[in-house]
Amino acid sequence: MSTFQSRRDQFDLPEGITYLDGNSLGPLPKAAVERARQTMADEWGPMLITGWNKAKWMEMPGSLGDRIGKLIGAPAGSTMVGDTLSIKVYQAVASAVEMRPGRKIVLSDNGNFPSDLYIADGLLKSLGQGHELKVVDPEAVVDHITEDVAAVMLTHVDYRTGRVHDMKAITDKAHAVGALMIWDLAHSAGALPVDLTGCNADIAVGCTYKYLNGGPGAPGFIYVRPELIDQVRPALSGWLGHQAPFAFDLDYRPGDGISRMRVGTPPVIQMAVLDAALDAFDGVEMNEIRARSIELSEQFISEVEAGCKDVELASPRDPNLRGSQVSFRFHEGYAGMQALIARGIIGDFRAPDIMRFGFCPLYNTSDEVSHAASALCEIIATGEWDKPEFKARKAVT
Ligand SMILES: *Cc1c(COP(=O)(O)O)cnc(C)c1O
């Protein structure tokens, strides 16, 4: 596919490495290096504090939010970049719960990423009003959406298996009982088409260092449905979410629209990197990315299953129910992944036994898929994984 062949050249991928972990940390876009240099040498250096106006640093959270909005079906002015995803989850849950007084349940599932659950639980405890975080099986979520639920908070694509929730159906169910719907798009934004407007989601959050390639520590984002934003009282009422930050009023007044979800000073250099990274999505439709991602992941599944009987597909077999990753269970998954990494094939491991492979059409090729599939089969067939150096756990898996 020529569309994608030329895009691969936009990334600085190390020689000899097959990178199948863009679902955890996207690779370096070449343009990001120059953009970071420019931001420092041409803006920060000479402009000093005047860069906030002259180089429009202060507008970047909103302009980047709009660029991300185009990938997730959000209209301009409804998405704001900043802070970390965990912080954005806090903001989302705090605002949602406050908008549904009298309801005490926040509903989530046990396929959610732990940070989302920890943050929601911690927040509800500190509210001290008897709220409860209810965590059920992903398949049981719909049955638990009842009239005592203030908000349903789910991650669209399961970080371990890649299983996709039906955003429209679940959002409709939440609205039918008067609950608010919060979607975490950490493994969706830039990976598959999302239509926040079409499914009428209330709040969505996500990060930019996975499929959006914004770099380690790149900021998160938050979307609030435009019809709802005026009712949102920001729980993290920082000065940059104020109506007039430079009035330095002693009282907080929320800013207009989504700007009220800003908190404090944004990370300018990291945002410049993200802006350059998002160029890789210019001129390509999310539908094209999705179609190619399905081709690559189907190829991987069929080659691995043809060559290796000792792994079990942990992801849904139907590609429409799967995000842009494929996971296999292997009883020594950690050692197996370390053996693959030693061969220059980088995926990752998620406890207890999941070997996870992300496919990003912007830079992954069909040859890489074959290379990874045959290496995985060989490592398992020969027992190459069974070495002490592959079993010693590192801090980040
Ligand atoms: C990656 C991920 C996070 C990480 O949050 P940070 O605050 O960026 O560390 C949180 N939630 C989900 C669903 C994720 O996939």
The ligand as a Tripos MOL2 file, in Angstrom:
@<TRIPOS>MOLECULE
LIG
   15    15     1     0     0
SMALL
NO_CHARGES

@<TRIPOS>ATOM
      1 C1         -2.0950    3.9830   28.8950 C.3       1 LIG1
      2 C2         -3.3140    4.1370   29.7140 C.ar      1 LIG1
      3 C3         -3.3220    4.9570   30.8570 C.ar      1 LIG1
      4 C4         -2.0830    5.6380   31.3570 C.3       1 LIG1
      5 O1         -2.3660    6.8570   31.9640 O.3       1 LIG1
      6 P1         -1.2310    7.9420   32.1760 P.3       1 LIG1
      7 O2         -1.7930    8.9190   33.1110 O.co2     1 LIG1
      8 O3         -0.9300    8.5260   30.8130 O.co2     1 LIG1
      9 O4         -0.0240    7.2440   32.7100 O.co2     1 LIG1
     10 C5         -4.5210    5.1260   31.5350 C.ar      1 LIG1
     11 N1         -5.6550    4.5080   31.1070 N.ar      1 LIG1
     12 C6         -5.6670    3.7180   30.0330 C.ar      1 LIG1
     13 C7         -6.9400    3.0690   29.5970 C.3       1 LIG1
     14 C8         -4.5050    3.4790   29.3050 C.ar      1 LIG1
     15 O5         -4.5070    2.6700   28.2680 O.3       1 LIG1
@<TRIPOS>BOND
     1     1     2 1
     2     2     3 ar
     3     2    14 ar
     4     3     4 1
     5     3    10 ar
     6     4     5 1
     7     5     6 1
     8     6     7 2
     9     6     8 1
    10     6     9 1
    11    10    11 ar
    12    11    12 ar
    13    12    13 1
    14    12    14 ar
    15    14    15 1
@<TRIPOS>SUBSTRUCTURE
     1 LIG1         1 GROUP 0 **** ****
